[in-house]
Amino acid sequence: MTDTGAKHVVAIVGAATSGAEAASVLADRGCVVVVIEMNDRPYGKIEDGLPRWHKKQRGEEYEKIGQKLTKPGVHFLPRTKIGRDVEFLDLAKNWGLSAVLLANGAWRDRPLPVPEAEKYVGKGLVYQNSLVYWFNHYPEKGYSGVRYEIPPGTIVVGGGLASFDVVKICMIETVLRGLAARGHHVEMHDLERNGVPKTLQGLGLTLEQLGVVPCTLYYRRRAKDMPIAEIPRDATPEERAKRETVREKILGNLATKFGFKFQPLHAPLGLLVEGDRCVGLRFKRTEMKEGKLVDAPGPPVEVRGPLVVSSIGSIPEPIPQVDMKGELYAFGSEDTGEYLPVPGVFGLGNVITGKGNIRVSMDHGRQIAEHVARAYLGLDGEIPAGSLAPAAEARGQAAAAAVLAHVAKKPPLPAAQVERILARVRERQGKIGYGDYQGWIRKVTPPDLQ
Ligand SMILES: Cc1cc2nc3c(=O)[nH]c(=O)nc-3n(C[C@H](O)[C@H](O)[C@H](O)COP(=O)(O)OP(=O)(O)OC[C@H]3O[C@@H](n4cnc5c(N)ncnc54)[C@H](O)[C@@H]3O)c2cc1C
């Protein structure tokens, strides 16, 4: 980097966990960073996914994101959606940026794989992301989004950690409503902390007396196959068995604490429809044979339920002009995050695979930002020791070396070009009424959350 005002300017799409982390890394390396966020608040899945009973953790993550977005050199541009307010190819090719990082997460629910599912969304069928968004936001005074009522006996299809949150939400909501109908006011946080049986016992009540039919989680495999408590590839049979027992225990404890039921080895086959509503699901029975999921003999099972919630994973929202490879964007490798159709565009966090958690998203954001800085922008400097998981580091170094071999390091942008880009950012900030980060956050945070 020269001292004549020439600088690298990187745009990051998505200001939450992975985007804010990448912004922080690049700003520390002297880059000018423009962080473009479609929402007013920059917290992504921390605010709209992680359920609101994680009150303390959500507050801490908000704080971390805020600190990263207010570092010198970081320019925050909220209420600006790529694909709507700014075209992707305009940003990637015409703005004259040094690089573009896509950190826009996975906001589309994987479609329920049964015929005509999309026709019944909102008519007896609901997807996880909109349900959790509602649960996290509906107590806010100004909430004007879609409203759901969770009826007793709801059917949830899933199997990952997020589906556990969905069944918890269903039980919490139905029990709170049942209690309110009998004149008992219980705080959601207390019910979540103490669980359903203990809370009801304290009031001398049972689920039956409340009229609450438990909801049921249907999974196509078994509890011990769930993608929780990850099993290392080189695990011994004993280690594997131990982890499988942990999985069964996690699910068992949760089902006991919240009173939901679990049905393994059921894969959705079709919707049960009456009039214009979905009124349940038809499942095929499955079994695990030599580690493989296969159809079990016997006829399908029909299960009626007043609401079906599909919680089978999230994938990135398509963005106009961004090429897809299956249900993901056309990224080359998870290690370098390269988006193959346009050189200089990289992906990080949930958007890469649709999967992940807070720590993985943050680590991946850091990993990709470090590699972009070193291998693509030619900003030398060591990756802080221990900042990456050893395996990711080893894979990342090898992949970064490959990028180095064929991508010319980009020179910093002349001062006038930096100024032209920042003028665009200031113009948009002015249009939406953005002044500074703290003032904006105060303005867009509902009064009851301040
Ligand atoms: C129900 C649920 C429970 C979870 N529980 C846990 C948990 O207990 N522990 C844990 O570690 N993790 C949990 N997670 C996962 C964790 O929240 C995510 O993995 C992580 O927060 C993702 O961070 P990210 O920055 O990659 O993506 P996101 O947080 O999704 O950030 C993407 C950002 O990009 C913005 N954006 C999207 N499209 C555009 C566009 N076109 N233009 C501009 N901006 C855009 C979004 O508004 C968003 O702010 C949970 C997730 C869910 C859904």
The ligand as an SDF file (V2000), in Angstrom:
LIG
                    3D

 53 58  0  0  0  0  0  0  0  0999 V2000
  -33.2690  -21.1500   14.3140 C   0  0  0  0  0  0  0  0  0  0  0  0
  -31.7670  -20.9760   14.3590 C   0  0  0  0  0  0  0  0  0  0  0  0
  -31.0830  -21.2310   15.5310 C   0  0  0  0  0  0  0  0  0  0  0  0
  -29.6970  -21.0850   15.5910 C   0  0  0  0  0  0  0  0  0  0  0  0
  -29.0660  -21.3410   16.7550 N   0  0  0  0  0  0  0  0  0  0  0  0
  -27.7300  -21.2140   16.8480 C   0  0  0  0  0  0  0  0  0  0  0  0
  -27.0480  -21.4490   18.0720 C   0  0  0  0  0  0  0  0  0  0  0  0
  -27.6810  -21.7620   19.0890 O   0  0  0  0  0  0  0  0  0  0  0  0
  -25.6840  -21.3070   18.0940 N   0  0  0  0  0  0  0  0  0  0  0  0
  -24.9710  -20.9520   16.9780 C   0  0  0  0  0  0  0  0  0  0  0  0
  -23.7370  -20.8380   17.0450 O   0  0  0  0  0  0  0  0  0  0  0  0
  -25.5780  -20.7150   15.8060 N   0  0  0  0  0  0  0  0  0  0  0  0
  -26.9390  -20.8460   15.7050 C   0  0  0  0  0  0  0  0  0  0  0  0
  -27.5770  -20.6040   14.5180 N   0  0  0  0  0  0  0  0  0  0  0  0
  -26.7680  -20.3330   13.3040 C   0  0  0  0  0  0  0  0  0  0  0  0
  -26.1420  -18.9340   13.2840 C   0  0  0  0  0  0  0  0  0  0  0  0
  -27.0790  -17.9810   13.7210 O   0  0  0  0  0  0  0  0  0  0  0  0
  -25.6450  -18.6290   11.8660 C   0  0  0  0  0  0  0  0  0  0  0  0
  -24.8430  -19.6970   11.4210 O   0  0  0  0  0  0  0  0  0  0  0  0
  -24.7930  -17.3570   11.7540 C   0  0  0  0  0  0  0  0  0  0  0  0
  -25.3290  -16.3350   12.5460 O   0  0  0  0  0  0  0  0  0  0  0  0
  -24.7000  -16.9460   10.2930 C   0  0  0  0  0  0  0  0  0  0  0  0
  -23.9100  -15.7810   10.1320 O   0  0  0  0  0  0  0  0  0  0  0  0
  -23.6410  -15.1870    8.6630 P   0  0  0  0  0  0  0  0  0  0  0  0
  -22.9900  -13.8760    8.8680 O   0  0  0  0  0  0  0  0  0  0  0  0
  -22.9150  -16.1760    7.8190 O   0  0  0  0  0  0  0  0  0  0  0  0
  -25.0680  -15.0380    7.9910 O   0  0  0  0  0  0  0  0  0  0  0  0
  -26.3260  -14.0930    8.4200 P   0  0  0  0  0  0  0  0  0  0  0  0
  -26.3980  -13.9070    9.8860 O   0  0  0  0  0  0  0  0  0  0  0  0
  -27.4960  -14.6880    7.7360 O   0  0  0  0  0  0  0  0  0  0  0  0
  -25.9760  -12.6890    7.7540 O   0  0  0  0  0  0  0  0  0  0  0  0
  -26.2320  -12.3910    6.4140 C   0  0  0  0  0  0  0  0  0  0  0  0
  -26.5750  -10.9170    6.3050 C   0  0  0  0  0  0  0  0  0  0  0  0
  -26.6920  -10.5830    4.9190 O   0  0  0  0  0  0  0  0  0  0  0  0
  -27.8250   -9.7550    4.7390 C   0  0  0  0  0  0  0  0  0  0  0  0
  -28.2730   -9.9240    3.3460 N   0  0  0  0  0  0  0  0  0  0  0  0
  -28.8640  -11.0120    2.8070 C   0  0  0  0  0  0  0  0  0  0  0  0
  -29.0830  -10.8200    1.5030 N   0  0  0  0  0  0  0  0  0  0  0  0
  -28.6540   -9.5800    1.1980 C   0  0  0  0  0  0  0  0  0  0  0  0
  -28.6270   -8.8070   -0.0100 C   0  0  0  0  0  0  0  0  0  0  0  0
  -29.1030   -9.2890   -1.1620 N   0  0  0  0  0  0  0  0  0  0  0  0
  -28.1120   -7.5480    0.0550 N   0  0  0  0  0  0  0  0  0  0  0  0
  -27.6240   -7.0420    1.2360 C   0  0  0  0  0  0  0  0  0  0  0  0
  -27.6300   -7.7440    2.3890 N   0  0  0  0  0  0  0  0  0  0  0  0
  -28.1250   -9.0060    2.3830 C   0  0  0  0  0  0  0  0  0  0  0  0
  -28.8220  -10.2670    5.7750 C   0  0  0  0  0  0  0  0  0  0  0  0
  -29.8050   -9.3000    6.0710 O   0  0  0  0  0  0  0  0  0  0  0  0
  -27.9100  -10.5790    6.9500 C   0  0  0  0  0  0  0  0  0  0  0  0
  -27.7610   -9.4700    7.8260 O   0  0  0  0  0  0  0  0  0  0  0  0
  -28.9670  -20.6990   14.4310 C   0  0  0  0  0  0  0  0  0  0  0  0
  -29.6630  -20.4210   13.2330 C   0  0  0  0  0  0  0  0  0  0  0  0
  -31.0490  -20.5590   13.1940 C   0  0  0  0  0  0  0  0  0  0  0  0
  -31.7800  -20.2620   11.9120 C   0  0  0  0  0  0  0  0  0  0  0  0
  1  2  1  0
  2  3  1  0
  2 52  2  0
  3  4  2  0
  4  5  1  0
  4 50  1  0
  5  6  2  0
  6  7  1  0
  6 13  1  0
  7  8  2  0
  7  9  1  0
  9 10  1  0
 10 11  2  0
 10 12  1  0
 12 13  2  0
 13 14  1  0
 14 15  1  0
 14 50  1  0
 15 16  1  0
 16 17  1  0
 16 18  1  0
 18 19  1  0
 18 20  1  0
 20 21  1  0
 20 22  1  0
 22 23  1  0
 23 24  1  0
 24 25  2  0
 24 26  1  0
 24 27  1  0
 27 28  1  0
 28 29  2  0
 28 30  1  0
 28 31  1  0
 31 32  1  0
 32 33  1  0
 33 34  1  0
 33 48  1  0
 34 35  1  0
 35 36  1  0
 35 46  1  0
 36 37  1  0
 36 45  1  0
 37 38  2  0
 38 39  1  0
 39 40  1  0
 39 45  2  0
 40 41  1  0
 40 42  2  0
 42 43  1  0
 43 44  2  0
 44 45  1  0
 46 47  1  0
 46 48  1  0
 48 49  1  0
 50 51  2  0
 51 52  1  0
 52 53  1  0
M  END
$$$$
